[in-house]
Amino acid sequence: MEHKSIANRIVVYATLAVLLLFALFPLYWMFNTSFKSNAEIYNMTPSFWPKQFTWSAYVKLVTEKDFLINVKNSLVVSVIVAFASIAVSMLAAYAIAKLRFRGRSVISRSILYAYLMPRAVLFIPLYMLVSLIGLNNSIYGLMLIYPTITIPYATWMLISYFKSIPVEIEEAAMIDGCSRARTMWSIIFPLAAPGVAATFIFAFTLCWSEYLYALVVVTKGSDKTLTLGLSDMIVGDVFAWGPLMGGSILASIPVVIMYLFTSKYMVSGMTVGGVK
């Protein structure tokens, strides 16, 4: 039995290693390509490590491209929209998950349908709305549009999480004299911190990586987001592979940092034993 257990572990670890290799190889190839010269990138024989290590791709991103401006625009839009979406979604999700009122199930399903609505169907009416109020061709227009993506998603995610919090905790707080509002702010929301943190990261990522709405709304270079800045490096059939790969690597860093700093909150079972 012991030998069989060891053999099973070897098979499992070997399988995980192969899957991990397939998952991380594209990231490695992006990192590898960003440090190659153009001649080496277009060489018919690919090299798995730069023969001539160069920073020219990153220098071009900073000096010749508007990459830093694009990063700033995406960061501002993503952070503001994510915080605003979480603020609205927490209240909406709590009401749907914990309160009993007529039409609650209809509203819950409508939120899911709103999230599942194809973006290609919505970008024309949304662009007309943004143009009508004079916010087209600016990041403020994106701040108005992106909540149509993030709020339905965040609300739907938080509804499930609030439902998992035992109702006995609320009842105990109300017996001790807490009002509904104080119970919500002082007990339920802190207990829901893991779900809120995870939902915030996903909402941030949705805005950070969004391309279609940004392409339709923004055409001015100084207001372009990160995804538009990267797409501008493709002109016709000419690909600036070095800067494109370097920009993609840098674009993934903020999301990775967020996951690292909030990973301790993304755990389940925080309310286990709370009733006791």
C-alpha positions as CSV (number, residue, x, y, z in Angstrom):
1,M,0.0,0.0,0.0
2,E,2.9,2.3,0.8
3,H,4.5,1.7,-2.6
4,K,1.2,2.3,-4.3
5,S,0.7,5.6,-2.5
6,I,4.2,6.8,-3.5
7,A,3.5,5.8,-7.1
8,N,0.2,7.7,-7.1
9,R,1.9,10.8,-5.7
10,I,4.6,10.6,-8.4
11,V,1.9,10.4,-11.1
12,V,0.0,13.3,-9.6
13,Y,3.1,15.5,-9.2
14,A,4.3,14.7,-12.7
15,T,0.9,15.5,-14.2
16,L,0.8,18.8,-12.3
17,A,4.3,19.7,-13.4
18,V,3.4,19.1,-17.1
19,L,0.2,21.2,-16.8
20,L,2.1,24.0,-15.0
21,L,4.7,23.9,-17.8
22,F,2.0,24.4,-20.4
23,A,0.4,27.2,-18.4
24,L,3.6,29.1,-17.7
25,F,5.3,28.7,-21.0
26,P,3.5,31.5,-22.8
27,L,4.4,33.9,-20.0
28,Y,8.0,32.7,-20.2
29,W,8.0,33.2,-24.0
30,M,6.7,36.8,-23.6
31,F,9.4,37.5,-21.0
32,N,12.1,35.9,-23.2
33,T,11.0,37.8,-26.4
34,S,10.9,41.2,-24.6
35,F,14.7,41.0,-24.1
36,K,15.6,39.9,-27.7
37,S,16.7,42.1,-30.6
38,N,14.5,42.3,-33.7
39,A,17.0,40.2,-35.7
40,E,16.8,37.4,-33.1
41,I,13.0,37.7,-32.8
42,Y,12.5,37.2,-36.6
43,N,15.2,34.5,-36.8
44,M,13.8,31.3,-38.3
45,T,15.3,29.2,-35.6
46,P,13.8,30.2,-32.2
47,S,16.0,30.6,-29.2
48,F,14.8,29.8,-25.7
49,W,17.0,32.5,-24.2
50,P,18.2,35.8,-25.7
51,K,21.6,35.4,-27.3
52,Q,22.1,39.2,-27.0
53,F,20.4,40.6,-23.9
54,T,18.9,44.0,-24.7
55,W,16.6,46.5,-22.9
56,S,15.6,48.2,-26.1
57,A,12.0,47.1,-26.0
58,Y,11.4,48.6,-22.6
59,V,13.3,51.8,-23.5
60,K,11.0,52.2,-26.5
61,L,8.0,51.7,-24.3
62,V,9.1,54.6,-22.0
63,T,10.6,57.0,-24.6
64,E,8.9,56.4,-27.9
65,K,5.4,55.1,-26.9
66,D,2.8,56.6,-24.6
67,F,2.9,53.4,-22.5
68,L,3.2,55.1,-19.1
69,I,0.2,57.4,-19.9
70,N,-1.8,54.3,-21.0
71,V,-0.9,52.6,-17.7
72,K,-2.0,55.6,-15.7
73,N,-5.3,55.9,-17.5
74,S,-6.1,52.2,-17.0
75,L,-5.1,52.3,-13.4
76,V,-7.2,55.4,-12.6
77,V,-10.3,54.0,-14.5
78,S,-9.9,50.5,-13.0
79,V,-9.4,51.5,-9.4
80,I,-12.3,54.1,-9.4
81,V,-14.7,51.8,-11.2
82,A,-13.8,48.8,-9.0
83,F,-14.4,50.8,-5.8
84,A,-17.6,52.3,-7.0
85,S,-18.9,49.0,-8.2
86,I,-18.1,47.3,-4.9
87,A,-19.8,50.1,-2.9
88,V,-23.0,49.7,-5.0
89,S,-22.9,45.9,-5.3
90,M,-22.5,45.3,-1.6
91,L,-25.7,47.2,-0.7
92,A,-27.6,45.6,-3.6
93,A,-26.3,42.1,-2.9
94,Y,-27.1,42.4,0.8
95,A,-30.7,43.5,0.1
96,I,-31.3,40.6,-2.3
97,A,-29.6,38.0,-0.1
98,K,-30.9,39.0,3.3
99,L,-34.2,41.0,2.9
100,R,-37.5,39.6,1.9
101,F,-39.5,41.8,-0.5
102,R,-41.7,41.3,-3.6
103,G,-39.8,40.9,-6.9
104,R,-36.5,39.8,-5.2
105,S,-36.1,36.7,-7.4
106,V,-36.9,38.7,-10.6
107,I,-34.3,41.4,-9.7
108,S,-31.7,38.7,-8.9
109,R,-32.2,37.0,-12.3
110,S,-32.2,40.3,-14.1
111,I,-28.8,41.1,-12.7
112,L,-27.5,37.8,-14.0
113,Y,-29.0,38.5,-17.4
114,A,-27.5,42.0,-17.5
115,Y,-24.1,40.5,-16.9
116,L,-24.6,37.8,-19.6
117,M,-25.7,40.5,-22.2
118,P,-23.1,40.5,-25.0
119,R,-21.0,43.6,-25.0
120,A,-21.2,43.8,-28.8
121,V,-24.9,44.5,-28.5
122,L,-24.5,47.3,-26.0
123,F,-21.5,49.3,-27.2
124,I,-23.5,51.3,-29.8
125,P,-26.3,52.6,-27.5
126,L,-23.7,53.2,-24.7
127,Y,-21.5,55.2,-27.2
128,M,-24.6,57.2,-28.2
129,L,-25.3,57.9,-24.5
130,V,-21.7,59.0,-23.8
131,S,-21.6,61.2,-26.8
132,L,-24.9,62.8,-25.9
133,I,-23.6,63.9,-22.5
134,G,-20.2,65.0,-23.9
135,L,-18.0,62.3,-22.3
136,N,-16.8,60.5,-25.5
137,N,-13.1,60.4,-26.2
138,S,-12.2,60.6,-22.5
139,I,-11.6,58.2,-19.6
140,Y,-14.7,59.7,-17.9
141,G,-16.8,58.1,-20.5
142,L,-15.2,54.7,-19.7
143,M,-15.9,55.3,-16.0
144,L,-19.5,55.7,-16.9
145,I,-19.7,52.6,-19.1
146,Y,-17.6,50.1,-17.2
147,P,-20.0,49.8,-14.2
148,T,-22.5,48.2,-16.7
149,I,-20.0,45.3,-16.7
150,T,-18.7,45.3,-13.2
151,I,-21.8,46.0,-11.1
152,P,-23.9,43.1,-12.4
153,Y,-20.9,40.7,-12.0
154,A,-20.0,42.0,-8.5
155,T,-23.6,41.9,-7.3
156,W,-24.2,38.4,-8.5
157,M,-20.9,37.2,-6.8
158,L,-21.7,38.9,-3.5
159,I,-25.3,37.6,-3.4
160,S,-24.0,34.1,-3.2
161,Y,-21.4,35.0,-0.6
162,F,-23.9,36.9,1.7
163,K,-26.2,33.9,1.5
164,S,-23.5,31.7,2.9
165,I,-23.2,33.8,6.1
166,P,-25.4,32.2,8.7
167,V,-28.6,34.1,9.5
168,E,-28.1,33.3,13.2
169,I,-25.3,35.8,13.4
170,E,-27.6,38.6,12.3
171,E,-30.3,37.4,14.7
172,A,-27.8,37.4,17.6
173,A,-26.7,40.9,16.8
174,M,-30.3,42.2,16.6
175,I,-31.1,40.5,19.9
176,D,-28.2,42.4,21.4
177,G,-29.7,45.7,20.2
178,C,-28.1,46.2,16.8
179,S,-30.2,47.8,14.1
180,R,-30.4,46.4,10.6
181,A,-27.9,49.0,9.3
182,R,-25.4,48.5,12.1
183,T,-25.6,44.7,11.7
184,M,-24.9,45.1,8.0
185,W,-21.9,47.5,8.4
186,S,-20.4,46.1,11.6
187,I,-21.0,42.4,11.2
188,I,-22.0,41.2,7.8
189,F,-19.7,43.3,5.7
190,P,-16.5,42.5,7.8
191,L,-17.4,38.8,7.7
192,A,-17.8,39.1,3.9
193,A,-14.3,40.6,3.5
194,P,-12.9,37.6,1.6
195,G,-15.7,37.6,-0.9
196,V,-15.5,41.4,-1.2
197,A,-11.7,41.3,-1.8
198,A,-12.0,38.6,-4.4
199,T,-14.8,40.4,-6.2
200,F,-12.9,43.7,-6.1
201,I,-9.9,42.0,-7.8
202,F,-12.1,40.5,-10.5
203,A,-13.9,43.8,-11.1
204,F,-10.5,45.5,-11.4
205,T,-9.3,42.9,-13.8
206,L,-12.4,43.3,-16.0
207,C,-11.7,47.0,-16.3
208,W,-7.9,46.6,-16.7
209,S,-8.2,44.2,-19.6
210,E,-11.3,45.6,-21.3
211,Y,-10.7,46.5,-25.0
212,L,-14.0,46.8,-27.0
213,Y,-15.6,49.7,-25.1
214,A,-12.3,51.5,-24.9
215,L,-11.8,51.1,-28.6
216,V,-15.2,52.6,-29.4
217,V,-15.2,55.5,-26.9
218,V,-11.6,56.7,-26.8
219,T,-9.5,57.7,-29.9
220,K,-7.4,60.5,-28.3
221,G,-3.9,59.3,-27.6
222,S,-3.6,60.9,-24.2
223,D,-6.7,59.2,-22.9
224,K,-6.1,55.7,-24.3
225,T,-6.0,52.8,-21.9
226,L,-3.4,50.1,-21.7
227,T,-5.1,47.7,-24.0
228,L,-5.4,50.4,-26.7
229,G,-1.7,51.3,-26.2
230,L,-0.7,47.7,-26.8
231,S,-2.9,47.3,-29.9
232,D,-1.4,50.5,-31.3
233,M,1.9,48.7,-31.5
234,I,0.4,46.6,-34.3
235,V,0.4,48.6,-37.5
236,G,-0.9,46.7,-40.5
237,D,1.1,43.4,-40.7
238,V,4.0,44.9,-38.8
239,F,4.3,43.7,-35.1
240,A,6.6,45.5,-32.7
241,W,7.1,42.2,-30.9
242,G,9.7,43.4,-28.4
243,P,7.7,46.4,-27.0
244,L,4.5,44.4,-27.3
245,M,5.8,41.5,-25.2
246,G,7.5,43.9,-22.7
247,G,4.3,45.9,-22.4
248,S,2.2,42.7,-21.8
249,I,4.6,41.6,-19.1
250,L,4.4,45.0,-17.3
251,A,0.6,45.1,-17.7
252,S,0.3,41.8,-15.8
253,I,2.3,43.1,-12.8
254,P,-0.4,45.2,-11.1
255,V,-2.9,42.3,-11.2
256,V,-0.2,39.9,-9.8
257,I,0.6,42.3,-7.0
258,M,-3.1,42.7,-6.1
259,Y,-3.4,38.9,-5.9
260,L,-0.3,38.6,-3.7
261,F,-1.5,41.3,-1.2
262,T,-5.1,40.1,-1.0
263,S,-4.5,36.4,-1.1
264,K,-4.8,36.2,2.7
265,Y,-8.3,37.5,2.5
266,M,-9.4,35.1,-0.2
267,V,-10.1,32.2,2.1
268,S,-13.3,30.5,3.0
269,G,-14.6,29.4,6.3
270,M,-14.1,32.8,8.0
271,T,-17.5,32.5,9.7
272,V,-17.0,28.9,10.9
273,G,-17.6,28.9,14.6
274,G,-19.2,32.4,14.5
275,V,-22.5,31.2,15.8
276,K,-20.9,29.4,18.7
